[in-house]
Amino acid sequence: MSTRKKKIHHKAAYSSLFGIGGFCLALIIYLSFFQQRSASATEYPIKGFDVSHHQGDIQWKKISPKTYKFVYLKATEGGDFKDRKFQDNWLKAREQGFLVGAYHFYRICRDGKIQAQNFIETVPNKENALPPVIDLEYDSNCINTFTKEQLLQEIQVMHDQVHQHYGKQPIFYISKSFYNIVLAGEFKNTPLWVREYKGKPDLKDDPKWLMWQHTNQGKISGISTVVDMNVFNGNEKDWMKFLEKNKIDPLQNQP
C-alpha cells in the first residue's frame, strides 16, 4: 500500500471512528435525558389521576384505590357549566373506596362569586372528600376582561367562599405561564398543583408545590381514553399528614 493510500485509509478510519463515537455519545445523552424525564415522576410513591366527561364511562371496579391514592373529578366550569359525568363518577369512585375531590375550571372573564356558587351547588360537602381545587389557566377568549389586580380579587372571592363552605384550604391547579405572570407572590398559603410535562415543576421564585400533573397521556385499565396522571409531593408519611390535616380518614371510604 502506498503512503498516500495509507493516509487516506487512516483518515477514513478516524472519520468513521469519530462518527460512531459521536453517534454513541448522542444516543447516550438522548436516552439519559428521556429516561430521566420518564423516571422523574416515579420518585413519588403517592399517585393519582383526574378525569372529566372526556373520559366517557369509567369502569371504576377495574381501577385499584391501592394503586391510585387520590382521584379528582371535574365538577364545574365558569358560572353555569356542570360536567355531565361528575355525579356518576363521584358516587362510583367513592363506592370503590377512592379518596375523591372535585375541581372547578375557572373562567377568567367571569365573576368569582358566580363561579363559587356554581361549584358549591354541584359538589357535595363531604367531610371525607379531598380539598376543592380551582383550575387556573389562560383563556385567550377573555384574557383582557379584567386587569391583573381585578382578576386576583375575583380569584380571591371564589377562593374564600369555597374555603368557608367546605372548611378546607382550596388548592390551585396552575399552568406555569399563569402562575409566573399572575400568581407569583400571591396566595402564599394556597397549595399548588402544577401542570408540567417537560420535567419537574419549575416556577418563578421556586414555591413549594403539593401535586404535579406530569403527563396527560396516561393509560389506566378501566378508562378507554388517555388520562391525566399526578403525583403527591411526599412519601406515605407526608400523605397521611396531609389527610389528617384535612380531616380525612383513608379507611372510611373502603367498600
N, C-alpha and C positions, 0 to 999 in steps of 0.2 A: 504494500500500500504506500502511495506517495505521501510526502509530508503535507501537501495541500489537501489530499483526501482525508488524512488523519485529522487535520484541523477542522474540516467540515464535519466529519463524523463526531468529533468531540463536542463541537458547538451544538449539533443536533441533539446529542445525548443530554448535554446540560440543559438545553431548552425544554426537552421532554421531561427531564427530572424536575426542573423548576415548575413546569406546567402541572405535573402531577402533584407536586408539593403544594402549589398554590390552591389547587382544587381541593385537596385533602384539608388544608387549613380552613378554606371557606366552608367546607362541609361540616367540620368540627364546630366552627363558630355558629353556623346555621342551626345545627342540632342542639347545641348547648343553649342557644337563645330560646328556641321554641320549646325545648324540654323544661327550661326554667319558667317560661310563661305558663305552660300547661300544668306544671307541678306546683306553682306558687300557691294556688288555692288549696292544695292538698295539705298544706301546713296547718290548716284549721280544721279541727275534728267535728265541729258543730255545723251541720249542713242543713240547708232548707231550700225551698223554691217558692215562686209566686206565679199565680195564674189569673186568667180572666176568661171572659166568654170566648176569646180567641182560641182557647184550648179545647173547646167543644165539650162533649160529655166525657168526664173523667171517671175512670174505674178506680175509685178510691180503695177498694178492697185489695187491689193488686200492689198498692204502694205501702211500704212499711214505715210507721212512725218511729221505729228504732233507727232507721237509716236517715230519715229526714226529720230533724228535731223541731222544725218550725215551718209553717206554711202561711203565706199572705195571699189574700184574695182581693181582687179589685172589687170595690163596692160601688163607688160613685165617681162622677166626673163633672166638674163645673157646678152650675146651680140646679140642674134638673136631671142629668143623665144618671140612670141606675143600671148597673151591669145586670143583664138578664139571667146570668148563671150564678150570681152571688148567693142568693138564699139557698139554692140547692147545694152549692159547694160548701157553704158554711155548715149546714146541717150534716151532710155526709162526711165531711172531713172530721168534724168533732165526734161523730159516731164511731169513726175508726180510731179515735184516740190521739189525733193530731193536736198539737198546740197551734191554734189558729188566730190570725189577726187580719184586719181589714185595712185597705189603703184607698185614698182618695186622690184622683188625678186633678191637680189644682190648675184651673184656668186663670191665667194672669190678667185677664181682662174682666173678670167677674169679682163682685164684692166678696170679701172673706166671710161676712156674716151669712150670706145666702148659701155659700158653699158648705159652711159648717152645718147649717140646718139640713141640707141635703144628705150629708153624711150621717148626722145624728138620727134622722128619720129612717135611715136604711139599716144601720148597723146596730144589732142588739148590744145592750150594756151588760156584758157578762164579766163577772169578776175574774174568771179564769182565762179570759181572752188576752192575747198579746197586745201590747200598746198600739194605739192607732198610728197610722202613717200618712203623712201628707207628701205626695209626689210633686216635686218642684222642678220643672223643666221649662225651656224656652218654647214659646208658641209664636211663630212668625206672623200668624194671622192677627194677633192683638198685642204685639210687643210694645207698642207705643201708647197704649191706653192710659197707663199710669207712669208717673216719674218713679225713679228708684225708691225715693222716700215714701211715696204713696203706696207703692207695691209692698214695701216692708211693713207698712201699717196694716194693710189688708191681710197679709200673711199672719201678722201678729193677732189680728182679730180671730181668724179661724183657729190658730194655734191655741189661744186662750179659751175659746168656747169648747173646743174638743177636749182640752185638758180638764176643764171644770166638769164637763158632763161625764167623762169616763173615769176621772180620778187617776189618770196615768199620764206620765210625761209623753207627749207625742214624739214621734221620730220623723225626721225629714229624709225622704229619699231624694237624692240630688244627682244631677249631671255635673260633671266637672266645670263646664263653662258657666252654668247658672250659679254654682257656689262661688266661683272665683270672681265673677262680676257683680253679683247681687248680695250674697250671703256672708262673704268673708268678713269676719269680725263681728257678726251679728248672731243673735240666738246662741250664745256660747254654752248654754246649759241644755241645748236640744241635741240629742244623739243623731248621728249621721249614718245613713245607709247610702253608700256610694256606688254608682254605676261606672265601672271602668273595665273595659275589655282588653286593653293593651298592656296590662301589668297591674301591679298593686296600686291602690288608691294613692294619688299624688295631688294634693290640694294646696291652694295658697295658704301660707302660714302653717302648713302641716298640722291641722287639727286631728285629734284622735277620732277614729271612726268606729262605729258599732258593728255594722254589717257591710258586706261587699257583694254586689252582684257582678260576678266575674265572667259570665257568659250568658248569651240569650239563645244558645244553640244546644242546650242540654237535652238529654234523652232519658226518659223515665218510663218504665213499664207501667202501663195503665193510662198513659197520656199519648194520644196519637200524633201530636204535633211537637215541635221543638219547644223548650220551656226555659224560662229564666232560672239560673242556678245561683245560690247565695251561700255565703259562709258567715259565721259569727266570729267576731274578733276576740278570741279567747279559748281557753280549754274547758273541760267539763265543769271544773270548779267555778270558773268565771260565769259559765252559763247558769249554773244553779244560783249564783248570787244575783244574776240579772232577773231570774224568775222570782226569786224571793223578794227582791226589791219591788217587783210589780204584783206581788201577792198572788202568784200563780203556783199551783200545785201540779207538777208534771204527771202525777199519777191519777189525778181526778178525772181526766177525760178517757182513761183507758177503758175499752169495752169489757 
